[in-house]
């Protein structure tokens, strides 16, 4: 069953085009190393919560919005092997993503699929 890496990232709204460019290049690497699909999503309808929300979870600052992303892998073994190769790949070292976003406030993790319904 598929395995998912998911992230939420606060990004200055003015960096959207730069983020799309870098994320697109990185998505090609993920696919090269075995990902089935890479989805990058830009917030356009998220609410501010009374206790918690995407903004407070990422400590988003004024003028920042949220990118919600996921990478679909065929399984965890493929994902684990790919991340080892990705982190050693020189193209990852030169991605300069920290100039576009605050990686320190990115929330990420790996997720086992427990329900899947398709049309």
N, C-alpha and C positions, 0 to 999 in steps of 0.2 A: 504494500500500500504506500502511497505517496508520503513524503516527509516535507514539512514546510519550515523554512526560515522566515521569520517575520520581524519587521522593525517599524517603529514610529520614531520620527526625527523632526525636531524643530528646525526650520530653515527660514532665514530672512526672506520675506516675500519678493524682494528685488533680485534674489539669486535663483529664481525659478528656471530661467533659460539655461544658466550655467549648470544647475543641478540636473536638468533633463539631459544636457549634453554628456556630462560625466556618467550619470546613471545609465544612459544608453550604451556607452562604451563598456562599462562594467558588466551590464547585462549580457553582452556578447561573450565576455569571458566566462560568466557563469554557465552559459549554454555550452560553450566550448568544453568546459570541464564536467558536463553531465546534467545540468539543470534542464528540466522539461519546459519550464515557463518562468519568466520573471515579470512581475507586475510592479510598476511604480505608480503611485496615486497621489494626487495633490488635493488637499482638503478644500472643499467648497460648500460643505453643509455639515459642520460639526458644532454642537452646542457647548456652551460653558455650563458645567455642572455646579451644583451647590456644594458638593464635597470633593469630587474628583472628575477629571475629564482629560482629554488628550493634551490640552495645554498645561494643566498643572502636573500631569504625569511626567512631562518632558521639561518642566520648568521653562516653558516658552516665554520669551520676552516680547515686549511691545514691538510690533512690526514683523513678528515671525508667524509662520503658519506651519502646518503639519504635513509631512509626507508619510504615507502609510505604504509599506512595501512588503512584498513577499516573493520568495523563490521557491518554486516547486521542484522537488527532486524525486526521482523514481523510488528511492528508499533512503534510509538513514546511512547505510554503508556507502552509497554513492556520494551523499552529501559530505560525510566525514572525510572520505578520500579526496574529494574535490577541494575542500577547504585547506587541507594540507598543501596541495599543489598550488592553489590560488595564493596562499600567503607566501609561497616561495617564488612566485612569478614576478619578474621585474616590472611588468605592466601594472601590477597592483601597487607597487611601491611608489609609482609616479603618478598616482591618480589625483592628488591634491584636493581630495574631498573636504579636508578640514578647513580649506579656504572658503568653502561654500556653505558649510554647515558646522554645527557644534557636535562632533562625534562623542564628546563627553556626556551629552544629554540624550544620546540615542538610546532607545530601549530595544533590545533584540533578544531573540531566543529561538530555539528549535522546537517544533511541535509535531507530535504524532497525530495522524489523522484518525478520528474516532467516528465521524459520521460523514458520509458523502452522498448527496442526492443530485442527480443530473436530469435535465429535461429530456 
